[in-house]
């Protein structure tokens, strides 16, 4: 027998307090009816004796202490799951917004998921091809990895995310099923429309499931969006054997929504006003990537976050860096030079890259080429610093060659068109072409046999 509670004892921002509650559970979903007609959903976030604090997803507008009826459902938030969700668009809590009707399925799952048992995890191998040289060649994305993109306000992370969705694949020779789950949190309407239009025009929308939480949608929805998206990703990967790439943008909006709700609850703030459990909340999302032994599918994550004031030590990128396996850093200076994508390769890395490239995966020379390009580009920075002190004309001939290499590397290798999709062979061959600008004796990070096979000096 379900009990319906009349009235509320308190309303505070997106939170309401209900008294006299019996048998309530943390994370339980409640159904709220306002003035007998408007229906809203909420979830219990705190319980004290017979008091329950409830987050209202649709916000507390039109609600008063007396006009509300609340009913406990007895279960946490669940979402119906089906492969037919690919090619469709949903709001932040998984309700269809594409006018194609509800998802019909017998399968329902708790959106909070279950942590993957570390013993059942399989070590990530094999790469995902994004068609972007700076990622594929130098910070390769591996299946089952979580590799965030650190961006800043005004940088083209949305364009980069759309390009990855359009171009991502398991490689030319793979016949395995691949799909993308895309979740946007707190984005403006024009940005959401840009994603939707881009996916439709490029013909990839059939294998993309989109979850959109717009900037004018309730803040509390933002806390649910990544969990709903990952629940679908886990179902497609571990039940249906597909390889799923999950793109989450913008995790900064997620963290700021958490800060807003936390302050409404009166919790003691930690660094920069964020709650002390920011780390564990981010970890529960990021750790839902991986491969399970004996299961064909995988979940790979690319969370995108905008660093406030371009500060990489801010709590959000700082904690994200602890949890994830590397990062791709976008650079404002390169963006100012009209280089797209403006990826700064020196602070970028992929910690799992070494185990998913090379012979049998990409090409035997991949690791050596990547090491040498990193090393040579680091020397470009030294040559530029020296040139700023003594002038370019006074540099040694080898330093001048490094300056020439640096310009070509940024313009031709890092820089590429927003619709340019390079194969891994094109990326590696381009790397060798640029290394040909340097004398052979400078290439000290490459095995001699590989060097003799691929090196051609530039004319």
NORLINBEL-V959595 format. One record per backbone hydrogen bond with DSSP energy under -0.5 kcal/mol. CO is the residue of the C=O (numbers start at 1). NH is the residue of the N-H. If there is no record, write none. Layout:
BEGIN
co=CO nh=NH
co=CO nh=NH
END
This chain:
BEGIN
co=3 nh=72
co=5 nh=70
co=10 nh=17
co=12 nh=15
co=14 nh=56
co=15 nh=12
co=16 nh=54
co=17 nh=9
co=17 nh=10
co=18 nh=52
co=25 nh=28
co=27 nh=77
co=28 nh=44
co=29 nh=73
co=30 nh=32
co=30 nh=42
co=31 nh=71
co=32 nh=34
co=32 nh=40
co=33 nh=35
co=33 nh=69
co=34 nh=37
co=34 nh=38
co=38 nh=34
co=40 nh=32
co=41 nh=57
co=41 nh=58
co=42 nh=30
co=43 nh=55
co=44 nh=27
co=46 nh=53
co=48 nh=51
co=50 nh=21
co=51 nh=48
co=52 nh=18
co=52 nh=54
co=53 nh=45
co=53 nh=46
co=54 nh=16
co=55 nh=43
co=55 nh=57
co=56 nh=59
co=57 nh=221
co=60 nh=63
co=65 nh=8
co=67 nh=35
co=68 nh=7
co=69 nh=33
co=70 nh=5
co=71 nh=31
co=75 nh=29
co=77 nh=111
co=79 nh=109
co=82 nh=85
co=83 nh=86
co=85 nh=88
co=88 nh=210
co=89 nh=97
co=89 nh=98
co=90 nh=212
co=91 nh=94
co=95 nh=91
co=102 nh=104
co=103 nh=105
co=106 nh=108
co=107 nh=81
co=109 nh=79
co=110 nh=113
co=117 nh=120
co=117 nh=121
co=118 nh=121
co=120 nh=293
co=126 nh=143
co=127 nh=129
co=128 nh=141
co=129 nh=169
co=131 nh=133
co=131 nh=422
co=132 nh=135
co=132 nh=136
co=133 nh=137
co=133 nh=138
co=135 nh=139
co=140 nh=142
co=141 nh=128
co=142 nh=145
co=145 nh=301
co=146 nh=148
co=146 nh=325
co=148 nh=150
co=148 nh=328
co=149 nh=151
co=149 nh=305
co=150 nh=330
co=151 nh=307
co=152 nh=155
co=155 nh=157
co=156 nh=160
co=157 nh=161
co=158 nh=162
co=159 nh=163
co=160 nh=164
co=161 nh=165
co=162 nh=166
co=163 nh=167
co=164 nh=168
co=169 nh=129
co=171 nh=174
co=177 nh=243
co=179 nh=245
co=180 nh=182
co=180 nh=209
co=181 nh=183
co=181 nh=247
co=182 nh=211
co=183 nh=249
co=184 nh=213
co=187 nh=215
co=188 nh=192
co=189 nh=193
co=190 nh=194
co=191 nh=195
co=192 nh=196
co=193 nh=197
co=194 nh=198
co=195 nh=199
co=196 nh=200
co=197 nh=201
co=198 nh=202
co=199 nh=204
co=199 nh=205
co=200 nh=203
co=204 nh=207
co=205 nh=208
co=207 nh=180
co=208 nh=87
co=208 nh=210
co=209 nh=182
co=210 nh=90
co=211 nh=184
co=211 nh=213
co=212 nh=92
co=212 nh=214
co=213 nh=186
co=213 nh=187
co=214 nh=217
co=218 nh=221
co=218 nh=222
co=219 nh=222
co=219 nh=223
co=220 nh=223
co=220 nh=224
co=221 nh=224
co=221 nh=225
co=222 nh=226
co=224 nh=227
co=224 nh=228
co=225 nh=229
co=226 nh=230
co=227 nh=231
co=228 nh=232
co=229 nh=233
co=230 nh=234
co=231 nh=235
co=232 nh=236
co=233 nh=237
co=234 nh=238
co=234 nh=239
co=235 nh=239
co=235 nh=240
co=236 nh=242
co=237 nh=241
co=237 nh=297
co=242 nh=244
co=242 nh=298
co=243 nh=179
co=244 nh=246
co=244 nh=300
co=245 nh=181
co=245 nh=247
co=246 nh=248
co=246 nh=302
co=247 nh=183
co=247 nh=249
co=248 nh=304
co=249 nh=185
co=250 nh=253
co=250 nh=254
co=251 nh=255
co=252 nh=256
co=253 nh=257
co=254 nh=258
co=255 nh=259
co=256 nh=260
co=257 nh=261
co=258 nh=262
co=259 nh=263
co=260 nh=264
co=261 nh=265
co=262 nh=267
co=263 nh=266
co=268 nh=276
co=270 nh=273
co=271 nh=274
co=274 nh=270
co=275 nh=278
co=277 nh=281
co=278 nh=282
co=279 nh=283
co=280 nh=284
co=281 nh=285
co=282 nh=285
co=282 nh=286
co=283 nh=287
co=285 nh=288
co=286 nh=289
co=290 nh=299
co=291 nh=122
co=292 nh=295
co=298 nh=244
co=299 nh=290
co=300 nh=246
co=301 nh=147
co=302 nh=248
co=303 nh=149
co=304 nh=250
co=304 nh=251
co=305 nh=151
co=305 nh=307
co=306 nh=308
co=307 nh=310
co=308 nh=311
co=310 nh=312
co=311 nh=314
co=314 nh=318
co=315 nh=319
co=316 nh=320
co=317 nh=321
co=318 nh=322
co=319 nh=323
co=320 nh=324
co=324 nh=326
co=325 nh=351
co=325 nh=352
co=326 nh=148
co=327 nh=329
co=327 nh=349
co=328 nh=150
co=328 nh=330
co=329 nh=344
co=331 nh=335
co=332 nh=336
co=333 nh=337
co=334 nh=337
co=334 nh=339
co=335 nh=338
co=338 nh=340
co=340 nh=416
co=341 nh=343
co=342 nh=331
co=342 nh=344
co=343 nh=345
co=344 nh=329
co=344 nh=348
co=349 nh=327
co=350 nh=353
co=352 nh=355
co=353 nh=356
co=358 nh=361
co=358 nh=362
co=363 nh=366
co=365 nh=369
co=366 nh=370
co=367 nh=371
co=368 nh=372
co=369 nh=373
co=370 nh=374
co=371 nh=375
co=372 nh=376
co=373 nh=377
co=374 nh=378
co=375 nh=379
co=376 nh=380
co=377 nh=381
co=378 nh=382
co=379 nh=383
co=380 nh=384
co=381 nh=385
co=382 nh=386
co=383 nh=387
co=384 nh=388
co=385 nh=389
co=386 nh=389
co=386 nh=390
co=387 nh=391
co=391 nh=394
co=392 nh=395
co=396 nh=400
co=397 nh=401
co=398 nh=402
co=399 nh=403
co=400 nh=404
co=401 nh=405
co=402 nh=406
co=403 nh=407
co=404 nh=408
co=405 nh=409
co=406 nh=410
co=407 nh=411
co=408 nh=412
co=408 nh=413
co=409 nh=413
co=409 nh=414
co=410 nh=415
co=417 nh=420
co=419 nh=421
co=420 nh=422
co=423 nh=427
co=424 nh=428
co=425 nh=429
co=426 nh=430
co=427 nh=431
co=428 nh=432
co=429 nh=433
co=430 nh=434
co=431 nh=435
co=432 nh=436
co=434 nh=437
co=435 nh=438
co=436 nh=458
co=439 nh=442
co=440 nh=443
co=442 nh=444
co=443 nh=446
co=447 nh=451
co=448 nh=452
co=449 nh=453
co=450 nh=454
co=451 nh=455
END
